[in-house]
Amino acid sequence: MTPAINKALPEFEALATNGVKFTPQAYLGKIVVLYFYPKDNTPGCTTEAMQFRDRHKDFVKAGAVVFGVSRDNMASHDRFRKNLELPFDLIADTEEKLCHMFGVVKNKIMYGKKVKGIERSTFLIDAEGVLVAEWRGIKVAGHVDDVLKAVKALKKAA
């Protein structure tokens, strides 16, 4: 079932770094930012992760938990987190369950070949577990600030 704007997230379970088990139920009462990115240790994804890292305190202050999601395995995520000193956990969606659920797997052209890849996308879930905003096919520049603004607006409205 694909999550829809203004609807509660369907139940699912995903494993993240540090042995964290993510379920929508477990994070009720917190605003959740799920950002999907193509691959650990690539230029755009590294920049995006660093921007979320650099604004992490602001997200926490606004009552939000941030999770990055990609198809990389846990070992890759652990290295990526350590190298960039990321203060948030990364979900290893190696079977693409979350990627398909959120509809972020797209056909892309890479070096002239058609490949399936992750469309850089971010989803904002409110404290009741309702999907309240989504950004799809985003550009890295300025995106983290847009998400933070939406989180702060959500906190004010609560």
C-alpha positions, 0 to 999 in steps of 0.5 A: 500500500502506497502512503498517501498525503493526509493519511496514516502510514501503513504498518511496516518494519525496517532495520536501521543502523545501530540496531534501530527498528523503525516502525511508524508505531514506534515513532508516534509522538515524534515528527519523522523525516524519511529521506530516500537517496540513491547510494552511499558515498556518491557526490549528491548523496554525500552532500545531502547527508552532510546538509541533514547532519549540519542541520540535525540539531535544528531538526531535533529542536523542532521535535523531528527524527531524521532517517536516511533510506537507500538500498545499500546494506548495513555495512555500507551504511555503517561506513557512510555514517562513520565517515560523515559523522552522521548523527541520525540512523540510515535504513538499509532497504536492500529488498527495496520494500520501502522504496517500492512502497513510497514509489521512489524506484524510477527508470533513469538513464545513466551513461546512456543506459536505462537503469532502475534507481532511487528518485531522491525524495523526502517524506514528512510524517507528523506526530500522529503517523500521518504523511503530511508532505512529500518532495519528489525528484528533488535537487539537493541545493536548498532542500534540507532548509525547505524540509526544516521549514515544514517541520517547524511549521508542523510543530507550531501547528501542533 
